[in-house]
């Protein structure tokens, strides 16, 4: 649903089924914004993916928005600690998420120029 919603706003959207694949995509593609779930199959969860993105020159400034079905202050604090720019626990407002994505995308695109 999120992918369709973001694509409908004119963004080029790519998805990855695992954290490792997401890292590969991010390093090659250099997106303006990364949406990241905490619960990912495979070797890396969302926290680990976010931390690895922050350790790499190519992605350290790319805005990361973490989405999670798990809520709580400890989860949000952990997301921010690993480098996330924003955190949304489900259910969330799709319009609020779109607004956040658009804002981060503009800022990141301007910074890349």
C-alpha positions as semicolon CSV with decimal commas, in nm:
position;residue;x (nm);y (nm);z (nm)
1;X;0,000;0,000;0,000
2;X;0,276;0,245;0,093
3;X;0,467;0,170;-0,225
4;X;0,159;0,241;-0,441
5;X;0,081;0,558;-0,248
6;X;0,433;0,697;-0,283
7;X;0,458;0,598;-0,650
8;X;0,125;0,772;-0,718
9;X;0,289;1,096;-0,600
10;X;0,547;1,063;-0,878
11;X;0,835;0,908;-0,685
12;X;1,047;0,631;-0,833
13;X;0,997;0,353;-0,578
14;X;1,205;0,041;-0,533
15;X;1,154;-0,222;-0,270
16;X;1,368;-0,495;-0,120
17;X;1,258;-0,806;0,063
18;X;1,552;-0,825;0,305
19;X;1,778;-0,584;0,487
20;X;2,083;-0,700;0,291
21;X;1,905;-0,642;-0,039
22;X;1,787;-0,302;0,081
23;X;2,144;-0,202;0,157
24;X;2,256;-0,313;-0,190
25;X;1,978;-0,109;-0,352
26;X;2,054;0,200;-0,143
27;X;2,426;0,190;-0,221
28;X;2,370;0,156;-0,597
29;X;2,060;0,370;-0,641
30;X;2,123;0,658;-0,396
31;X;1,758;0,734;-0,313
32;X;1,635;1,068;-0,181
33;X;1,450;0,898;0,108
34;X;1,455;0,548;0,254
35;X;1,148;0,391;0,417
36;X;1,251;0,110;0,644
37;X;1,057;-0,144;0,847
38;X;1,209;-0,269;1,171
39;X;1,106;-0,631;1,117
40;X;1,291;-0,757;0,811
41;X;1,369;-1,115;0,716
42;X;1,729;-1,216;0,680
43;X;2,053;-1,119;0,850
44;X;1,973;-0,755;0,931
45;X;1,675;-0,600;1,102
46;X;1,574;-0,240;1,035
47;X;1,785;-0,101;1,317
48;X;2,097;-0,271;1,178
49;X;2,020;-0,156;0,824
50;X;1,978;0,203;0,942
51;X;2,307;0,192;1,132
52;X;2,488;0,051;0,827
53;X;2,339;0,325;0,608
54;X;2,478;0,584;0,850
55;X;2,826;0,425;0,839
56;X;2,856;0,455;0,460
57;X;2,953;0,781;0,288
58;X;2,707;0,726;0,002
59;X;2,406;0,700;0,234
60;X;2,500;0,866;0,561
61;X;2,301;1,181;0,476
62;X;2,005;1,005;0,313
63;X;1,690;1,059;0,522
64;X;1,557;0,738;0,677
65;X;1,199;0,700;0,795
66;X;1,138;0,391;1,005
67;X;0,794;0,232;1,005
68;X;0,694;-0,029;1,259
69;X;0,399;-0,228;1,385
70;X;0,583;-0,231;1,718
71;X;0,534;0,082;1,922
72;X;0,670;0,226;2,241
73;X;0,915;0,487;2,353
74;X;1,201;0,235;2,369
75;X;1,149;0,136;2,003
76;X;1,133;0,499;1,893
77;X;1,444;0,585;2,094
78;X;1,630;0,292;1,941
79;X;1,525;0,401;1,590
80;X;1,652;0,755;1,647
81;X;1,971;0,623;1,811
82;X;2,057;0,415;1,505
83;X;2,019;0,721;1,283
84;X;1,657;0,741;1,172
85;X;1,527;1,088;1,088
86;X;1,166;0,997;1,167
87;X;0,965;0,712;1,317
88;X;0,605;0,610;1,247
89;X;0,429;0,335;1,437
90;X;0,131;0,168;1,276
91;X;-0,136;0,271;1,226
92;X;-0,023;0,607;1,096
93;X;-0,164;0,873;0,869
94;X;-0,063;0,804;0,507
95;X;-0,096;1,175;0,431
96;X;0,139;1,267;0,716
97;X;0,390;1,011;0,590
98;X;0,366;1,147;0,234
99;X;0,421;1,500;0,359
100;X;0,729;1,386;0,552
101;X;0,866;1,198;0,249
102;X;0,815;1,499;0,022
103;X;0,987;1,731;0,270
104;X;1,287;1,503;0,317
105;X;1,314;1,438;-0,058
106;X;1,330;1,811;-0,134
107;X;1,591;1,875;0,132
108;X;1,806;1,579;0,027
109;X;1,784;1,661;-0,344
110;X;1,891;2,022;-0,277
111;X;2,182;1,907;-0,061
112;X;2,304;1,675;-0,338
113;X;2,337;1,960;-0,587
